[in-house]
Amino acid sequence: MHVLGIDVGGTKTVCLLANEQGEVLAHAREQGANLQGAGELSLENVLRSAIEKTLAGQNVLPSAICLGIAGVDRPADEAVVQDIMRRLGYEATILVVNDALIALQAGVDADPGIVLVAGTGSIAYGRNAMGEASRAGGWGYVLGDEGSGYWMGRLALRAVVRQADGRGRATSLTPRILSHFAVARASELIHKIYHDDVPPNVIASLARYVQQSRDEGDVVAGSILNRAADELTTAAAAVVTQLGMIDAEFAFVLAGGIFRAVPWLRDRLTLTLPAVASRSRIIPLEAEPALGAVRLALAALRGEARVPVYRPNLT
């Protein structure tokens, strides 16, 4: 028997085909898709393409499929994804979860832990020893996603236009971002951002310039990164408190492309998170989060898949 583990994020989608031993036999990548931001049809097209590419030439059909999808965290969302999979024609056990859970699973398997995901969006998600879950953040780029790539990219853009107005101090972000968009003046960003309908993942890609400017001693860029670290630490602390894990032994898993694009942020959280829970340790996630989806799909085949139940937020 074979399984598919699929990670659908805001920037990319990764699909893995594995056998019963969890050995990855094939994989494919596609563009990202967010159910709330991009819509049902976009998600369906991305899933169809990713699965077909992965299964091409394999002569196997999956017995179980686990999908970890950004923006999917409610029963109504799961129902939409289940409908999509039925339309795609895969007669398999289907498990639909938030992409943060599969990242946590890839980092600590079934153990208690808290994952901080910082990619295009951001979320803190945790599971305690009793199998209870809690989350903070993950509200999307309009309502929240503090500390994410999009959030940092947007603040970088604002720093550029504030300098242009004389409302903010000079920053080396300005020449970097103007060059990125191939414009000569800040005023030309209006057309680039609004008329060209720049997607969130492109704004998120600007976060690397914040790291570069900060490394040169740029005060504005340094302030953005300090705020990002504070926001992610605060989200992690909220989950620790909600799950009663202040005195527990567990791992914080750092997942998402921003920790590679902005290594300062990873290093800073390695210093700030132990103050939140003194017996915790830090694990930068090197494996594909989709491996966590493979593990959950295999557990579903055995009838052992356990999706944590959210603990009521007593605050």
Phi and psi restraints in degrees (value plus and minus 20) as a CYANA .aco file:
   2 HIS   PHI    -151.6  -111.6
   2 HIS   PSI     137.9   177.9
   3 VAL   PHI    -154.4  -114.4
   3 VAL   PSI     138.6   178.6
   4 LEU   PHI    -134.8   -94.8
   4 LEU   PSI     115.0   155.0
   5 GLY   PHI    -137.5   -97.5
   5 GLY   PSI     104.2   144.2
   6 ILE   PHI    -146.3  -106.3
   6 ILE   PSI     109.1   149.1
   7 ASP   PHI    -133.5   -93.5
   7 ASP   PSI      93.4   133.4
   8 VAL   PHI    -130.5   -90.5
   8 VAL   PSI      87.2   127.2
   9 GLY   PHI    -131.6   -91.6
   9 GLY   PSI    -195.2  -155.2
  10 GLY   PHI     -93.1   -53.1
  10 GLY   PSI     -44.6    -4.6
  11 THR   PHI    -123.3   -83.3
  11 THR   PSI     -60.9   -20.9
  12 LYS   PHI    -166.8  -126.8
  12 LYS   PSI     142.0   182.0
  13 THR   PHI    -141.0  -101.0
  13 THR   PSI     111.9   151.9
  14 VAL   PHI    -141.8  -101.8
  14 VAL   PSI     109.8   149.8
  15 CYS   PHI    -142.0  -102.0
  15 CYS   PSI     108.5   148.5
  16 LEU   PHI    -139.8   -99.8
  16 LEU   PSI     115.9   155.9
  17 LEU   PHI    -123.5   -83.5
  17 LEU   PSI     107.9   147.9
  18 ALA   PHI    -154.2  -114.2
  18 ALA   PSI     135.9   175.9
  19 ASN   PHI    -110.4   -70.4
  19 ASN   PSI    -193.2  -153.2
  20 GLU   PHI     -83.8   -43.8
  20 GLU   PSI     -42.7    -2.7
  21 GLN   PHI    -107.6   -67.6
  21 GLN   PSI     -19.0    21.0
  22 GLY   PHI      62.2   102.2
  22 GLY   PSI     -10.0    30.0
  23 GLU   PHI     -98.3   -58.3
  23 GLU   PSI     108.0   148.0
  24 VAL   PHI     -97.4   -57.4
  24 VAL   PSI     103.5   143.5
  25 LEU   PHI    -121.7   -81.7
  25 LEU   PSI     -48.2    -8.2
  26 ALA   PHI    -178.8  -138.8
  26 ALA   PSI     137.6   177.6
  27 HIS   PHI    -172.0  -132.0
  27 HIS   PSI     142.2   182.2
  28 ALA   PHI    -171.7  -131.7
  28 ALA   PSI     136.0   176.0
  29 ARG   PHI    -143.0  -103.0
  29 ARG   PSI     127.0   167.0
  30 GLU   PHI    -160.6  -120.6
  30 GLU   PSI     155.5   195.5
  31 GLN   PHI     -88.5   -48.5
  31 GLN   PSI     143.7   183.7
  32 GLY   PHI     -97.3   -57.3
  32 GLY   PSI     148.5   188.5
  33 ALA   PHI    -179.0  -139.0
  33 ALA   PSI     110.9   150.9
  34 ASN   PHI    -137.0   -97.0
  34 ASN   PSI     102.9   142.9
  35 LEU   PHI     -77.4   -37.4
  35 LEU   PSI     -62.5   -22.5
  36 GLN   PHI     -94.0   -54.0
  36 GLN   PSI     -57.3   -17.3
  37 GLY   PHI    -109.2   -69.2
  37 GLY   PSI     -59.7   -19.7
  38 ALA   PHI    -119.4   -79.4
  38 ALA   PSI     -43.5    -3.5
  39 GLY   PHI      78.7   118.7
  39 GLY   PSI     148.1   188.1
  40 GLU   PHI     -86.0   -46.0
  40 GLU   PSI     -64.7   -24.7
  41 LEU   PHI     -83.7   -43.7
  41 LEU   PSI     -62.1   -22.1
  42 SER   PHI     -81.4   -41.4
  42 SER   PSI     -64.4   -24.4
  43 LEU   PHI     -81.8   -41.8
  43 LEU   PSI     -63.1   -23.1
  44 GLU   PHI     -81.0   -41.0
  44 GLU   PSI     -63.3   -23.3
  45 ASN   PHI     -84.7   -44.7
  45 ASN   PSI     -60.8   -20.8
  46 VAL   PHI     -85.9   -45.9
  46 VAL   PSI     -64.0   -24.0
  47 LEU   PHI     -83.9   -43.9
  47 LEU   PSI     -63.8   -23.8
  48 ARG   PHI     -77.5   -37.5
  48 ARG   PSI     -69.3   -29.3
  49 SER   PHI     -83.7   -43.7
  49 SER   PSI     -66.0   -26.0
  50 ALA   PHI     -83.1   -43.1
  50 ALA   PSI     -63.3   -23.3
  51 ILE   PHI     -88.8   -48.8
  51 ILE   PSI     -64.2   -24.2
  52 GLU   PHI     -82.7   -42.7
  52 GLU   PSI     -60.1   -20.1
  53 LYS   PHI     -84.1   -44.1
  53 LYS   PSI     -59.6   -19.6
  54 THR   PHI     -88.2   -48.2
  54 THR   PSI     -60.2   -20.2
  55 LEU   PHI    -105.4   -65.4
  55 LEU   PSI     -29.1    10.9
  56 ALA   PHI     -77.7   -37.7
  56 ALA   PSI     103.4   143.4
  57 GLY   PHI      57.0    97.0
  57 GLY   PSI     -15.3    24.7
  58 GLN   PHI    -111.2   -71.2
  58 GLN   PSI     -43.3    -3.3
  59 ASN   PHI      36.8    76.8
  59 ASN   PSI      16.7    56.7
  60 VAL   PHI    -156.5  -116.5
  60 VAL   PSI     138.5   178.5
  61 LEU   PHI    -143.0  -103.0
  61 LEU   PSI     118.7   158.7
  62 PRO   PHI     -91.8   -51.8
  62 PRO   PSI     120.7   160.7
  63 SER   PHI    -108.3   -68.3
  63 SER   PSI     -42.6    -2.6
  64 ALA   PHI    -167.2  -127.2
  64 ALA   PSI     124.1   164.1
  65 ILE   PHI    -152.9  -112.9
  65 ILE   PSI     105.4   145.4
  66 CYS   PHI    -131.7   -91.7
  66 CYS   PSI     108.0   148.0
  67 LEU   PHI    -136.1   -96.1
  67 LEU   PSI     100.0   140.0
  68 GLY   PHI    -123.4   -83.4
  68 GLY   PSI      93.5   133.5
  69 ILE   PHI    -145.5  -105.5
  69 ILE   PSI     110.1   150.1
  70 ALA   PHI     -81.4   -41.4
  70 ALA   PSI     116.3   156.3
  71 GLY   PHI      62.5   102.5
  71 GLY   PSI     -13.9    26.1
  72 VAL   PHI    -132.2   -92.2
  72 VAL   PSI      91.3   131.3
  73 ASP   PHI    -174.4  -134.4
  73 ASP   PSI      -7.0    33.0
  74 ARG   PHI    -152.9  -112.9
  74 ARG   PSI     134.9   174.9
  75 PRO   PHI     -74.4   -34.4
  75 PRO   PSI     -58.1   -18.1
  76 ALA   PHI     -84.4   -44.4
  76 ALA   PSI     -56.8   -16.8
  77 ASP   PHI     -85.3   -45.3
  77 ASP   PSI     -64.5   -24.5
  78 GLU   PHI     -79.8   -39.8
  78 GLU   PSI     -60.5   -20.5
  79 ALA   PHI     -82.0   -42.0
  79 ALA   PSI     -59.1   -19.1
  80 VAL   PHI     -82.6   -42.6
  80 VAL   PSI     -65.4   -25.4
  81 VAL   PHI     -87.4   -47.4
  81 VAL   PSI     -59.1   -19.1
  82 GLN   PHI     -80.2   -40.2
  82 GLN   PSI     -60.8   -20.8
  83 ASP   PHI     -82.1   -42.1
  83 ASP   PSI     -61.7   -21.7
  84 ILE   PHI     -79.7   -39.7
  84 ILE   PSI     -66.0   -26.0
  85 MET   PHI     -86.1   -46.1
  85 MET   PSI     -53.7   -13.7
  86 ARG   PHI     -86.4   -46.4
  86 ARG   PSI     -60.1   -20.1
  87 ARG   PHI     -85.3   -45.3
  87 ARG   PSI     -52.9   -12.9
  88 LEU   PHI     -94.8   -54.8
  88 LEU   PSI     -34.2     5.8
  89 GLY   PHI      66.5   106.5
  89 GLY   PSI       0.2    40.2
  90 TYR   PHI    -113.1   -73.1
  90 TYR   PSI      92.0   132.0
  91 GLU   PHI    -109.8   -69.8
  91 GLU   PSI      63.3   103.3
  92 ALA   PHI    -164.3  -124.3
  92 ALA   PSI     145.3   185.3
  93 THR   PHI     -88.3   -48.3
  93 THR   PSI     103.0   143.0
  94 ILE   PHI    -131.9   -91.9
  94 ILE   PSI     105.7   145.7
  95 LEU   PHI    -140.4  -100.4
  95 LEU   PSI     103.2   143.2
  96 VAL   PHI    -136.3   -96.3
  96 VAL   PSI     102.9   142.9
  97 VAL   PHI    -159.3  -119.3
  97 VAL   PSI     150.1   190.1
  98 ASN   PHI     -91.0   -51.0
  98 ASN   PSI     127.6   167.6
  99 ASP   PHI     -85.5   -45.5
  99 ASP   PSI     -41.0    -1.0
 100 ALA   PHI     -86.5   -46.5
 100 ALA   PSI     -55.8   -15.8
 101 LEU   PHI     -84.3   -44.3
 101 LEU   PSI     -62.1   -22.1
 102 ILE   PHI     -89.8   -49.8
 102 ILE   PSI     -50.9   -10.9
 103 ALA   PHI     -85.6   -45.6
 103 ALA   PSI     -61.9   -21.9
 104 LEU   PHI     -82.8   -42.8
 104 LEU   PSI     -62.8   -22.8
 105 GLN   PHI     -83.1   -43.1
 105 GLN   PSI     -58.6   -18.6
 106 ALA   PHI     -87.0   -47.0
 106 ALA   PSI     -48.7    -8.7
 107 GLY   PHI    -106.0   -66.0
 107 GLY   PSI     -62.0   -22.0
 108 VAL   PHI    -149.1  -109.1
 108 VAL   PSI     -10.6    29.4
 109 ASP   PHI      38.3    78.3
 109 ASP   PSI    -146.0  -106.0
 110 ALA   PHI    -114.5   -74.5
 110 ALA   PSI     -13.7    26.3
 111 ASP   PHI     -94.0   -54.0
 111 ASP   PSI     140.8   180.8
 112 PRO   PHI     -81.9   -41.9
 112 PRO   PSI     129.9   169.9
 113 GLY   PHI     155.0   195.0
 113 GLY   PSI     152.9   192.9
 114 ILE   PHI    -152.7  -112.7
 114 ILE   PSI     109.2   149.2
 115 VAL   PHI    -127.0   -87.0
 115 VAL   PSI     115.9   155.9
 116 LEU   PHI    -128.4   -88.4
 116 LEU   PSI      93.7   133.7
 117 VAL   PHI    -122.8   -82.8
 117 VAL   PSI     103.4   143.4
 118 ALA   PHI    -151.1  -111.1
 118 ALA   PSI      82.0   122.0
 119 GLY   PHI    -150.3  -110.3
 119 GLY   PSI    -149.4  -109.4
 120 THR   PHI     -79.7   -39.7
 120 THR   PSI     -62.2   -22.2
 121 GLY   PHI    -131.2   -91.2
 121 GLY   PSI    -190.5  -150.5
 122 SER   PHI    -169.2  -129.2
 122 SER   PSI     133.0   173.0
 123 ILE   PHI    -182.7  -142.7
 123 ILE   PSI     128.2   168.2
 124 ALA   PHI    -130.7   -90.7
 124 ALA   PSI     109.1   149.1
 125 TYR   PHI    -158.7  -118.7
 125 TYR   PSI     116.1   156.1
 126 GLY   PHI    -161.5  -121.5
 126 GLY   PSI     142.7   182.7
 127 ARG   PHI    -159.5  -119.5
 127 ARG   PSI     108.8   148.8
 128 ASN   PHI    -115.0   -75.0
 128 ASN   PSI    -196.7  -156.7
 129 ALA   PHI     -87.0   -47.0
 129 ALA   PSI     -38.2     1.8
 130 MET   PHI    -112.1   -72.1
 130 MET   PSI     -15.4    24.6
 131 GLY   PHI      59.1    99.1
 131 GLY   PSI      -4.6    35.4
 132 GLU   PHI    -108.7   -68.7
 132 GLU   PSI     124.8   164.8
 133 ALA   PHI    -137.7   -97.7
 133 ALA   PSI     136.8   176.8
 134 SER   PHI    -171.9  -131.9
 134 SER   PSI     141.8   181.8
 135 ARG   PHI    -166.6  -126.6
 135 ARG   PSI     138.6   178.6
 136 ALA   PHI    -164.6  -124.6
 136 ALA   PSI     118.2   158.2
 137 GLY   PHI      64.0   104.0
 137 GLY   PSI    -179.0  -139.0
 138 GLY   PHI      51.1    91.1
 138 GLY   PSI       7.4    47.4
 139 TRP   PHI    -108.0   -68.0
 139 TRP   PSI     -20.9    19.1
 140 GLY   PHI      72.4   112.4
 140 GLY   PSI     143.5   183.5
 141 TYR   PHI     -91.4   -51.4
 141 TYR   PSI     -37.6     2.4
 142 VAL   PHI    -103.1   -63.1
 142 VAL   PSI     -64.3   -24.3
 143 LEU   PHI    -109.1   -69.1
 143 LEU   PSI     -42.5    -2.5
 144 GLY   PHI    -188.0  -148.0
 144 GLY   PSI    -136.9   -96.9
 145 ASP   PHI      40.1    80.1
 145 ASP   PSI      15.9    55.9
 146 GLU   PHI     -79.5   -39.5
 146 GLU   PSI     120.2   160.2
 147 GLY   PHI      63.3   103.3
 147 GLY   PSI     -21.3    18.7
 148 SER   PHI    -102.6   -62.6
 148 SER   PSI     153.9   193.9
 149 GLY   PHI     -83.4   -43.4
 149 GLY   PSI     -62.2   -22.2
 150 TYR   PHI     -82.4   -42.4
 150 TYR   PSI     -64.6   -24.6
 151 TRP   PHI     -80.0   -40.0
 151 TRP   PSI     -65.1   -25.1
 152 MET   PHI     -88.6   -48.6
 152 MET   PSI     -60.3   -20.3
 153 GLY   PHI     -82.8   -42.8
 153 GLY   PSI     -59.1   -19.1
 154 ARG   PHI     -86.4   -46.4
 154 ARG   PSI     -61.4   -21.4
 155 LEU   PHI     -85.7   -45.7
 155 LEU   PSI     -54.1   -14.1
 156 ALA   PHI     -84.8   -44.8
 156 ALA   PSI     -63.7   -23.7
 157 LEU   PHI     -81.3   -41.3
 157 LEU   PSI     -61.8   -21.8
 158 ARG   PHI     -84.3   -44.3
 158 ARG   PSI     -56.4   -16.4
 159 ALA   PHI     -83.1   -43.1
 159 ALA   PSI     -56.8   -16.8
 160 VAL   PHI     -85.7   -45.7
 160 VAL   PSI     -67.0   -27.0
 161 VAL   PHI     -93.5   -53.5
 161 VAL   PSI     -48.8    -8.8
 162 ARG   PHI     -87.3   -47.3
 162 ARG   PSI     -59.7   -19.7
 163 GLN   PHI     -82.3   -42.3
 163 GLN   PSI     -62.4   -22.4
 164 ALA   PHI     -81.2   -41.2
 164 ALA   PSI     -54.8   -14.8
 165 ASP   PHI    -100.0   -60.0
 165 ASP   PSI     -37.7     2.3
 166 GLY   PHI      65.3   105.3
 166 GLY   PSI      -9.9    30.1
 167 ARG   PHI    -109.1   -69.1
 167 ARG   PSI     -36.0     4.0
 168 GLY   PHI    -152.6  -112.6
 168 GLY   PSI     144.9   184.9
 169 ARG   PHI     -96.8   -56.8
 169 ARG   PSI     141.3   181.3
 170 ALA   PHI     -84.5   -44.5
 170 ALA   PSI     123.7   163.7
 171 THR   PHI    -164.9  -124.9
 171 THR   PSI     123.7   163.7
 172 SER   PHI     -94.4   -54.4
 172 SER   PSI     -21.4    18.6
 173 LEU   PHI     -84.8   -44.8
 173 LEU   PSI     -50.7   -10.7
 174 THR   PHI     -79.2   -39.2
 174 THR   PSI     -76.8   -36.8
 175 PRO   PHI     -83.1   -43.1
 175 PRO   PSI     -53.1   -13.1
 176 ARG   PHI     -86.2   -46.2
 176 ARG   PSI     -65.3   -25.3
 177 ILE   PHI     -95.6   -55.6
 177 ILE   PSI     -57.0   -17.0
 178 LEU   PHI     -81.8   -41.8
 178 LEU   PSI     -60.4   -20.4
 179 SER   PHI     -86.5   -46.5
 179 SER   PSI     -58.3   -18.3
 180 HIS   PHI     -78.9   -38.9
 180 HIS   PSI     -61.8   -21.8
 181 PHE   PHI    -113.3   -73.3
 181 PHE   PSI     -15.1    24.9
 182 ALA   PHI      35.9    75.9
 182 ALA   PSI      27.8    67.8
 183 VAL   PHI    -146.2  -106.2
 183 VAL   PSI     139.8   179.8
 184 ALA   PHI    -116.5   -76.5
 184 ALA   PSI     -46.5    -6.5
 185 ARG   PHI    -152.9  -112.9
 185 ARG   PSI     134.3   174.3
 186 ALA   PHI     -80.9   -40.9
 186 ALA   PSI     -53.6   -13.6
 187 SER   PHI     -80.9   -40.9
 187 SER   PSI     -45.8    -5.8
 188 GLU   PHI     -94.3   -54.3
 188 GLU   PSI     -33.2     6.8
 189 LEU   PHI     -85.7   -45.7
 189 LEU   PSI     -46.2    -6.2
 190 ILE   PHI     -77.7   -37.7
 190 ILE   PSI     -67.5   -27.5
 191 HIS   PHI     -87.1   -47.1
 191 HIS   PSI     -62.9   -22.9
 192 LYS   PHI     -82.1   -42.1
 192 LYS   PSI     -63.4   -23.4
 193 ILE   PHI    -100.3   -60.3
 193 ILE   PSI     -65.5   -25.5
 194 TYR   PHI    -108.9   -68.9
 194 TYR   PSI     -65.0   -25.0
 195 HIS   PHI    -100.4   -60.4
 195 HIS   PSI     -50.4   -10.4
 196 ASP   PHI    -106.3   -66.3
 196 ASP   PSI     -22.4    17.6
 197 ASP   PHI      33.7    73.7
 197 ASP   PSI      38.5    78.5
 198 VAL   PHI     -85.5   -45.5
 198 VAL   PSI     104.1   144.1
 199 PRO   PHI     -93.6   -53.6
 199 PRO   PSI     140.3   180.3
 200 PRO   PHI     -76.6   -36.6
 200 PRO   PSI     -55.5   -15.5
 201 ASN   PHI     -88.4   -48.4
 201 ASN   PSI     -46.4    -6.4
 202 VAL   PHI     -92.2   -52.2
 202 VAL   PSI     -61.4   -21.4
 203 ILE   PHI     -81.1   -41.1
 203 ILE   PSI     -60.6   -20.6
 204 ALA   PHI     -82.1   -42.1
 204 ALA   PSI     -52.1   -12.1
 205 SER   PHI     -85.8   -45.8
 205 SER   PSI     -36.5     3.5
 206 LEU   PHI     -91.9   -51.9
 206 LEU   PSI     -32.8     7.2
 207 ALA   PHI     -79.8   -39.8
 207 ALA   PSI     -50.7   -10.7
 208 ARG   PHI     -83.7   -43.7
 208 ARG   PSI     -48.3    -8.3
 209 TYR   PHI     -91.4   -51.4
 209 TYR   PSI     -48.2    -8.2
 210 VAL   PHI     -85.0   -45.0
 210 VAL   PSI     -62.7   -22.7
 211 GLN   PHI     -80.5   -40.5
 211 GLN   PSI     -67.5   -27.5
 212 GLN   PHI     -81.0   -41.0
 212 GLN   PSI     -64.1   -24.1
 213 SER   PHI     -88.3   -48.3
 213 SER   PSI     -59.0   -19.0
 214 ARG   PHI     -81.8   -41.8
 214 ARG   PSI     -59.5   -19.5
 215 ASP   PHI     -83.3   -43.3
 215 ASP   PSI     -43.8    -3.8
 216 GLU   PHI    -108.1   -68.1
 216 GLU   PSI     -17.0    23.0
 217 GLY   PHI      70.8   110.8
 217 GLY   PSI      -6.5    33.5
 218 ASP   PHI     -88.6   -48.6
 218 ASP   PSI     102.0   142.0
 219 VAL   PHI     -88.4   -48.4
 219 VAL   PSI     -59.5   -19.5
 220 VAL   PHI     -83.8   -43.8
 220 VAL   PSI     -67.0   -27.0
 221 ALA   PHI     -84.0   -44.0
 221 ALA   PSI     -59.7   -19.7
 222 GLY   PHI     -82.0   -42.0
 222 GLY   PSI     -58.1   -18.1
 223 SER   PHI     -85.4   -45.4
 223 SER   PSI     -60.0   -20.0
 224 ILE   PHI     -81.7   -41.7
 224 ILE   PSI     -64.7   -24.7
 225 LEU   PHI     -88.2   -48.2
 225 LEU   PSI     -58.4   -18.4
 226 ASN   PHI     -81.3   -41.3
 226 ASN   PSI     -62.0   -22.0
 227 ARG   PHI     -85.1   -45.1
 227 ARG   PSI     -59.9   -19.9
 228 ALA   PHI     -81.3   -41.3
 228 ALA   PSI     -65.4   -25.4
 229 ALA   PHI     -83.2   -43.2
 229 ALA   PSI     -60.9   -20.9
 230 ASP   PHI     -83.5   -43.5
 230 ASP   PSI     -62.1   -22.1
 231 GLU   PHI     -84.8   -44.8
 231 GLU   PSI     -64.3   -24.3
 232 LEU   PHI     -88.1   -48.1
 232 LEU   PSI     -58.0   -18.0
 233 THR   PHI     -85.1   -45.1
 233 THR   PSI     -60.2   -20.2
 234 THR   PHI     -83.7   -43.7
 234 THR   PSI     -61.2   -21.2
 235 ALA   PHI     -83.4   -43.4
 235 ALA   PSI     -63.0   -23.0
 236 ALA   PHI     -82.5   -42.5
 236 ALA   PSI     -61.9   -21.9
 237 ALA   PHI     -83.3   -43.3
 237 ALA   PSI     -56.7   -16.7
 238 ALA   PHI     -82.2   -42.2
 238 ALA   PSI     -62.9   -22.9
 239 VAL   PHI     -88.6   -48.6
 239 VAL   PSI     -61.1   -21.1
 240 VAL   PHI     -76.2   -36.2
 240 VAL   PSI     -66.9   -26.9
 241 THR   PHI     -85.8   -45.8
 241 THR   PSI     -66.0   -26.0
 242 GLN   PHI     -82.8   -42.8
 242 GLN   PSI     -51.2   -11.2
 243 LEU   PHI    -117.3   -77.3
 243 LEU   PSI     -16.8    23.2
 244 GLY   PHI      43.4    83.4
 244 GLY   PSI      20.8    60.8
 245 MET   PHI    -129.9   -89.9
 245 MET   PSI      -4.0    36.0
 246 ILE   PHI     -78.8   -38.8
 246 ILE   PSI     -58.6   -18.6
 247 ASP   PHI    -123.6   -83.6
 247 ASP   PSI     -10.0    30.0
 248 ALA   PHI    -108.1   -68.1
 248 ALA   PSI     136.9   176.9
 249 GLU   PHI    -111.5   -71.5
 249 GLU   PSI     102.3   142.3
 250 PHE   PHI    -183.9  -143.9
 250 PHE   PSI     155.3   195.3
 251 ALA   PHI    -132.4   -92.4
 251 ALA   PSI     118.1   158.1
 252 PHE   PHI    -106.9   -66.9
 252 PHE   PSI     103.9   143.9
 253 VAL   PHI    -122.3   -82.3
 253 VAL   PSI     105.2   145.2
 254 LEU   PHI    -120.4   -80.4
 254 LEU   PSI      93.9   133.9
 255 ALA   PHI    -149.5  -109.5
 255 ALA   PSI     130.2   170.2
 256 GLY   PHI      97.5   137.5
 256 GLY   PSI     132.5   172.5
 257 GLY   PHI     -85.0   -45.0
 257 GLY   PSI     -42.5    -2.5
 258 ILE   PHI     -86.8   -46.8
 258 ILE   PSI     -50.1   -10.1
 259 PHE   PHI     -90.4   -50.4
 259 PHE   PSI     -38.6     1.4
 260 ARG   PHI    -109.2   -69.2
 260 ARG   PSI     -60.0   -20.0
 261 ALA   PHI     -92.5   -52.5
 261 ALA   PSI     -49.9    -9.9
 262 VAL   PHI    -147.9  -107.9
 262 VAL   PSI      54.5    94.5
 263 PRO   PHI     -81.5   -41.5
 263 PRO   PSI     -44.4    -4.4
 264 TRP   PHI     -77.1   -37.1
 264 TRP   PSI     -57.9   -17.9
 265 LEU   PHI     -84.6   -44.6
 265 LEU   PSI     -63.3   -23.3
 266 ARG   PHI     -79.7   -39.7
 266 ARG   PSI     -65.9   -25.9
 267 ASP   PHI     -84.7   -44.7
 267 ASP   PSI     -58.1   -18.1
 268 ARG   PHI     -86.7   -46.7
 268 ARG   PSI     -62.7   -22.7
 269 LEU   PHI     -86.7   -46.7
 269 LEU   PSI     -49.7    -9.7
 270 THR   PHI     -81.7   -41.7
 270 THR   PSI     -46.6    -6.6
 271 LEU   PHI    -108.5   -68.5
 271 LEU   PSI     -56.2   -16.2
 272 THR   PHI    -106.4   -66.4
 272 THR   PSI     -51.3   -11.3
 273 LEU   PHI     -87.8   -47.8
 273 LEU   PSI     -56.5   -16.5
 274 PRO   PHI     -80.2   -40.2
 274 PRO   PSI     -43.1    -3.1
 275 ALA   PHI     -92.4   -52.4
 275 ALA   PSI     -40.6    -0.6
 276 VAL   PHI     -98.8   -58.8
 276 VAL   PSI     -59.4   -19.4
 277 ALA   PHI    -166.5  -126.5
 277 ALA   PSI      85.2   125.2
 278 SER   PHI     -86.6   -46.6
 278 SER   PSI     -41.3    -1.3
 279 ARG   PHI    -118.6   -78.6
 279 ARG   PSI      -8.6    31.4
 280 SER   PHI    -104.9   -64.9
 280 SER   PSI     144.3   184.3
 281 ARG   PHI    -151.5  -111.5
 281 ARG   PSI     145.4   185.4
 282 ILE   PHI    -133.1   -93.1
 282 ILE   PSI     111.4   151.4
 283 ILE   PHI    -145.1  -105.1
 283 ILE   PSI      85.9   125.9
 284 PRO   PHI     -89.9   -49.9
 284 PRO   PSI     105.6   145.6
 285 LEU   PHI     -97.2   -57.2
 285 LEU   PSI      94.9   134.9
 286 GLU   PHI    -115.9   -75.9
 286 GLU   PSI     -48.8    -8.8
 287 ALA   PHI     -96.5   -56.5
 287 ALA   PSI     139.6   179.6
 288 GLU   PHI     -85.8   -45.8
 288 GLU   PSI     112.1   152.1
 289 PRO   PHI     -76.5   -36.5
 289 PRO   PSI     -47.4    -7.4
 290 ALA   PHI     -79.6   -39.6
 290 ALA   PSI     -42.5    -2.5
 291 LEU   PHI     -84.1   -44.1
 291 LEU   PSI     -52.5   -12.5
 292 GLY   PHI     -84.8   -44.8
 292 GLY   PSI     -55.9   -15.9
 293 ALA   PHI     -87.8   -47.8
 293 ALA   PSI     -57.0   -17.0
 294 VAL   PHI     -80.1   -40.1
 294 VAL   PSI     -65.8   -25.8
 295 ARG   PHI     -81.5   -41.5
 295 ARG   PSI     -60.9   -20.9
 296 LEU   PHI     -89.1   -49.1
 296 LEU   PSI     -56.3   -16.3
 297 ALA   PHI     -84.8   -44.8
 297 ALA   PSI     -61.2   -21.2
 298 LEU   PHI     -85.2   -45.2
 298 LEU   PSI     -59.2   -19.2
 299 ALA   PHI     -84.5   -44.5
 299 ALA   PSI     -56.5   -16.5
 300 ALA   PHI     -84.3   -44.3
 300 ALA   PSI     -56.9   -16.9
 301 LEU   PHI     -81.4   -41.4
 301 LEU   PSI     -56.7   -16.7
 302 ARG   PHI    -104.8   -64.8
 302 ARG   PSI     -22.7    17.3
 303 GLY   PHI      54.3    94.3
 303 GLY   PSI       3.0    43.0
 304 GLU   PHI    -135.3   -95.3
 304 GLU   PSI     -14.7    25.3
 305 ALA   PHI     -87.7   -47.7
 305 ALA   PSI     108.4   148.4
 306 ARG   PHI    -145.1  -105.1
 306 ARG   PSI      87.8   127.8
 307 VAL   PHI    -109.1   -69.1
 307 VAL   PSI     100.7   140.7
 308 PRO   PHI     -76.5   -36.5
 308 PRO   PSI     124.6   164.6
 309 VAL   PHI    -115.9   -75.9
 309 VAL   PSI     112.8   152.8
 310 TYR   PHI     -85.0   -45.0
 310 TYR   PSI     112.9   152.9
 311 ARG   PHI    -100.5   -60.5
 311 ARG   PSI     115.6   155.6
 312 PRO   PHI     -77.0   -37.0
 312 PRO   PSI     116.1   156.1
 313 ASN   PHI     -98.0   -58.0
 313 ASN   PSI      82.4   122.4
 314 LEU   PHI     -93.3   -53.3
 314 LEU   PSI     -30.3     9.7
